Amino acid sequence: MQAQKNNAAKTVMEEQYQFTITDKPVKIVQSENGTTYTLLINRAIDDANTFENLVIKYENDGSINATIINYQPFYPLNTMNYFTGTAFNGLQSVTPIVYNDALVSTTGKISSDCYSVCTILCHDLTESGPYSVPHPPGSSCTGNNVTIDCVVTCWGDNIGGEDAGNDIGTADNTSGGGTDSSNNSGSVSTPPNNCGNCNNPIETAPVLELGEEEETLPKKACEELNKMINKPIGNATPPKTVLTNLNDLKSNVTTNKERMYIMSPTLDSFGNINHNLYNENYAESAENQDYVGSDFGGIIIDIMVHTHWNTAKHLSIFSLDDIYDIYKKIASGQISLENQNYFTTMVITAHGTQYALKFSNIHDFVAWGNNYFLGWDVAMSNPNQASPFKEAKEDKFYDDTGIKLGNTPEIKATNELGWASFIETNDLGLELYRVNDTFTQFTKLSTTLMGGLKETPCTN
């Protein structure tokens, strides 16, 4: 059984149907029929041989429907056997959540007894990789690896179902990143007469109770962040670490210039890249300038840290120009596509805030940047004038996200939520982390089901 939250925080739905929503990641499915959120639930007395998901669907017309899907795997203790081919390997049943009287007939029965349940699976199968069997998709699953199997499942029944073949759109989870489901599977068949919902299927990427396909990259991101601060600088005298440079920027963050450290991997005696020993480069802007040039001659960059020194002129968090700088360095080859797990960029601000960005999928970031930053650097006759493309993008970005200048706790919180939402909504392939004052704790910032800020601390 998963850890449960305090009963005082339970929703009306949880109280009425006697379940608790767990802390497992939410799986999100977006399609032409609406958006579906799948959450793992458990009960006070849990059946060790089954698991249950709450599936909440926001229809395009603004209505909300919810169901509980009960899964009974044929081999409950081994998640490797939960799925075979494109289908769930076991029995499943559907219990509708009654939101209002419109769902109930005069006899007290649910009007539609049967539902088309479409299960989305990922098939990124490799002999040596993390998955050798089909599994619910995570953020790194690509469209070519996604299949969909639709079965008709009836309320109260425990059946394997029959194909109902429905096409749907994209699947992802809250760590970010979507999957295109153009390679869907399943065949079309005639649903039973009482399947009033078969033309509006329940589209779900199951969330398992046992140790399933937990996202490996966020874990690697946390591991790299925790290890990063103590890595030594090889070309420094006296010897120092990454943490020394972070503290140096922090202690001088209010000086009237932007300052930056670039840290690059070294080469071992065999010419192999060594990401555990860095060489450093330092740069700073002219006095009262907002930008420090950071072209260090094409060196590979693992860590890039800069300051926002003026609370009246600079944000308490990353700016769009900071993101564009990452994009440019990928284009120039200074940030390697092959070494995305090692790259970290950080900002240390005069607002007393510190943040880090890691890649969840560098290819998604490049694809987004190719479109978003088109025309960003168009040369103007006045070198101090930004291109109209850049100005338009910036205006829309700050209007849409609510990110703005200011040094109040409320503005800082709004800026965090604005960036977290923008990253997830646009599939940027980035993960945002808040960093504590001593650079010893990293907290991933994402969004909750209801659009609030979700904080997930990295464990050491």
Residue pairs with C-beta under 8 A, 6 or more apart in sequence:
1 42
1 46
1 209
2 22
2 23
2 24
2 40
2 42
2 209
3 22
3 23
4 20
4 22
4 42
5 20
5 21
5 23
10 20
11 21
13 54
13 66
13 97
14 20
14 21
14 41
17 68
17 95
17 97
18 43
18 44
19 41
19 42
19 43
19 52
19 54
19 68
20 41
20 42
20 43
20 44
21 39
21 40
21 41
21 54
22 39
22 40
22 41
22 42
24 39
24 40
24 207
25 173
25 174
25 175
25 207
25 214
25 215
26 37
26 38
26 39
26 173
26 174
26 207
26 449
27 37
27 38
27 136
27 137
27 171
27 172
27 173
27 204
27 205
27 206
27 207
28 35
28 36
28 37
28 38
28 171
28 172
28 173
28 174
29 35
29 36
29 38
29 120
29 168
29 169
29 170
29 171
29 172
29 203
29 204
29 205
30 36
30 169
30 170
30 171
30 172
30 178
31 168
31 169
31 170
31 203
32 60
32 168
32 169
33 57
33 59
33 60
33 168
33 200
33 201
33 203
34 57
34 58
34 59
34 60
35 57
35 58
36 55
36 56
36 57
36 58
36 202
36 203
36 204
37 55
37 56
37 57
37 58
37 449
38 53
38 54
38 55
38 204
38 205
38 206
38 207
39 53
39 54
39 55
39 56
39 207
39 449
40 51
40 52
40 53
40 54
40 207
40 208
40 209
41 52
41 53
41 54
41 68
42 51
42 52
42 209
43 52
48 76
49 72
49 73
49 76
50 70
50 71
50 72
50 73
50 76
51 70
51 71
51 73
51 208
51 209
51 210
52 68
52 69
52 70
52 71
53 68
53 69
53 71
53 204
53 206
53 207
54 66
54 67
54 68
54 97
55 66
55 67
55 68
55 69
55 202
55 204
56 64
56 65
56 66
56 449
57 64
57 65
57 66
57 202
57 203
58 64
59 65
59 200
64 99
65 96
65 97
65 99
66 96
66 97
66 99
67 94
67 95
67 96
67 97
67 115
67 202
68 94
68 95
68 96
68 97
69 92
69 93
69 94
69 95
69 117
69 153
69 202
69 204
69 206
70 92
70 93
70 94
70 95
70 158
71 82
71 88
71 90
71 91
71 92
71 206
72 90
72 91
72 92
72 158
73 81
73 82
73 88
73 89
73 90
74 81
74 89
74 90
74 91
75 81
75 82
75 89
75 90
77 210
79 135
79 208
79 210
79 211
79 212
80 132
80 133
81 89
81 133
82 88
82 89
82 90
82 135
82 208
83 89
83 121
83 133
83 134
83 135
84 133
84 134
85 134
85 149
86 119
86 121
86 134
86 147
86 148
86 149
86 185
86 186
87 119
87 149
87 151
87 160
88 119
88 149
88 160
88 206
90 160
91 158
91 159
91 160
92 117
92 151
92 153
92 158
92 159
92 160
92 161
93 153
93 154
93 155
93 156
93 157
93 158
93 159
94 115
94 117
94 153
94 154
94 155
94 202
95 155
95 156
96 103
96 110
96 112
96 115
96 155
98 104
98 110
103 110
103 111
104 110
104 111
105 111
110 155
111 196
112 194
112 195
112 196
112 197
113 154
113 155
113 194
113 195
114 152
114 153
114 154
114 155
114 191
114 192
114 194
114 195
114 196
114 197
114 198
115 152
115 153
115 154
115 155
115 195
115 197
115 198
115 201
115 202
116 150
116 151
116 152
116 153
116 164
116 166
116 191
116 195
116 197
116 198
116 199
116 200
116 201
116 202
117 150
117 151
117 152
117 153
117 161
117 201
117 202
117 204
118 148
118 149
118 150
118 164
118 166
118 168
118 186
118 201
118 202
118 203
118 204
119 148
119 149
119 150
119 151
119 204
119 205
119 206
120 136
120 137
120 146
120 147
120 148
120 168
120 171
120 181
120 203
120 204
120 205
121 134
121 135
121 136
121 137
121 146
121 147
121 148
121 149
121 205
122 131
122 134
122 135
122 136
122 137
122 138
122 141
122 145
122 146
122 179
122 213
123 134
123 145
123 146
123 147
124 131
124 140
124 141
124 142
124 145
125 131
125 132
125 133
125 134
126 132
130 213
130 216
131 213
134 147
135 212
135 213
136 205
136 206
136 207
136 208
136 212
136 213
137 145
137 146
137 171
137 172
137 173
137 179
137 205
137 213
138 173
138 175
138 177
138 213
138 214
138 215
139 172
139 173
139 175
139 176
139 177
139 178
139 215
139 217
139 360
139 361
140 177
140 215
140 217
140 360
140 361
141 171
141 179
142 179
142 180
143 179
143 180
143 181
143 182
143 183
144 183
145 179
145 183
146 171
146 179
146 180
146 181
146 182
146 183
146 184
147 183
147 184
147 185
148 166
148 167
148 168
148 181
148 184
148 185
148 186
148 203
149 163
149 185
149 186
150 163
150 164
150 165
150 166
150 186
150 201
151 160
151 161
151 162
151 163
151 164
152 161
152 162
152 164
152 191
152 192
152 195
152 198
153 159
153 161
154 192
154 194
154 195
162 189
163 186
163 187
163 188
163 189
164 186
164 188
164 189
164 191
164 195
164 198
164 201
165 186
165 187
165 188
165 189
166 186
166 201
166 203
167 181
167 184
168 181
168 184
168 201
168 203
169 181
170 178
170 179
170 180
170 181
171 178
171 179
171 181
171 203
171 205
172 178
172 179
172 427
173 205
173 215
174 424
174 446
174 447
174 448
174 454
175 215
175 217
175 218
175 360
175 431
175 446
176 360
176 423
176 424
176 427
176 428
176 429
176 430
176 431
176 446
177 360
177 361
177 364
177 427
177 429
178 427
191 198
217 341
217 360
217 361
218 360
218 431
218 444
220 341
221 341
221 358
221 360
221 431
221 433
221 444
221 458
222 442
222 444
222 458
222 459
224 341
224 342
224 344
224 358
225 344
225 356
225 358
225 433
225 442
225 458
226 442
226 458
226 460
228 242
228 303
228 344
229 241
229 242
229 243
229 246
229 439
229 440
230 241
230 242
230 243
231 241
231 242
231 276
231 277
231 278
232 239
232 240
232 241
232 277
232 278
233 239
233 240
233 241
233 242
233 244
233 245
233 263
233 278
233 279
233 280
234 266
234 277
234 278
234 279
235 279
235 280
236 244
236 280
242 263
242 278
242 303
243 439
245 261
245 263
245 280
245 305
246 305
246 346
246 348
246 439
247 439
248 261
249 259
249 261
249 305
249 306
249 307
249 348
250 348
250 354
250 437
252 259
252 307
253 307
253 308
253 309
253 348
253 349
253 350
254 309
254 350
255 309
256 287
256 288
256 309
256 310
257 284
257 285
257 286
257 287
257 288
257 289
257 292
257 309
258 284
258 285
258 289
258 290
258 291
258 292
258 306
258 307
258 308
258 309
259 282
259 283
259 284
259 285
259 292
259 306
259 307
259 309
260 282
260 283
260 284
260 292
260 294
260 304
260 305
260 306
260 307
261 280
261 281
261 282
261 303
261 304
261 305
261 306
262 280
262 281
262 282
262 283
262 294
262 296
262 299
262 301
262 303
262 304
263 278
263 279
263 280
263 281
263 301
263 302
263 303
263 304
263 305
264 278
264 279
264 280
264 281
264 296
264 299
264 300
264 301
264 302
265 273
265 274
265 275
265 277
265 278
265 300
265 302
265 339
265 342
266 273
266 274
266 277
266 278
266 279
267 273
267 274
268 274
273 300
273 339
275 302
275 339
275 342
278 302
278 303
281 296
281 299
283 292
283 293
283 294
283 296
284 292
285 291
285 292
285 293
290 310
290 313
290 314
291 321
292 306
294 304
294 306
294 325
296 334
298 332
298 333
298 334
299 334
300 333
300 334
300 335
300 336
300 339
301 329
301 334
301 335
301 343
302 339
302 342
302 343
302 344
303 343
303 344
303 345
303 346
304 325
304 326
304 329
304 343
304 344
304 345
304 346
305 345
305 346
305 347
305 348
306 322
306 346
306 347
306 348
307 347
307 348
307 349
307 350
308 314
308 315
308 316
308 319
308 347
308 348
308 349
308 350
308 351
309 349
309 350
310 350
311 349
311 350
311 351
311 405
311 407
312 405
313 405
314 349
314 350
314 405
315 349
315 403
315 404
315 405
315 415
316 349
316 351
316 353
316 406
316 407
316 411
316 412
316 415
317 347
317 349
317 353
317 355
317 403
317 412
317 415
317 416
317 419
318 347
318 355
318 357
318 419
318 432
320 393
320 394
320 397
322 345
322 347
323 369
324 369
324 373
324 376
326 335
326 345
326 357
326 365
327 365
327 366
327 369
327 373
329 335
330 337
330 362
330 365
330 366
330 369
335 343
335 362
336 343
337 362
337 363
337 366
340 359
340 361
340 362
341 359
343 358
343 359
343 362
344 356
344 357
344 358
345 356
345 357
346 354
346 355
346 356
346 357
346 435
347 354
347 355
348 354
351 407
351 412
352 437
353 412
353 434
354 434
354 435
354 436
354 437
354 439
355 432
355 433
355 434
355 435
356 432
356 433
356 435
356 442
357 430
357 431
357 432
357 433
358 430
358 431
358 433
359 365
359 429
359 430
359 431
360 429
360 430
360 431
361 429
362 429
363 429
364 427
364 428
364 429
365 428
365 429
365 430
366 429
367 429
368 426
368 427
368 428
368 429
372 393
372 426
373 393
374 389
375 387
375 389
375 390
376 387
376 389
376 390
376 393
377 387
377 390
378 387
378 388
378 389
378 390
379 387
380 386
380 387
386 394
397 403
397 422
398 404
400 422
401 418
401 419
401 421
401 422
402 414
402 415
402 417
402 418
403 414
403 415
403 418
403 419
404 411
404 414
404 415
405 411
406 412
413 453
416 432
416 434
416 445
416 453
417 445
417 447
417 452
417 453
419 432
419 445
420 432
420 445
420 446
420 447
420 453
420 454
421 447
421 451
422 428
423 430
423 431
423 432
424 446
424 447
431 444
431 446
432 444
432 445
432 446
433 442
433 443
433 444
433 445
433 458
434 442
434 443
434 445
434 455
435 441
435 442
435 443
436 442
436 443
441 457
441 458
442 457
442 458
443 455
443 456
443 457
443 458
444 455
444 456
444 457
444 458
445 453
445 454
445 455
446 453
446 454
446 456
447 453
447 454
448 454
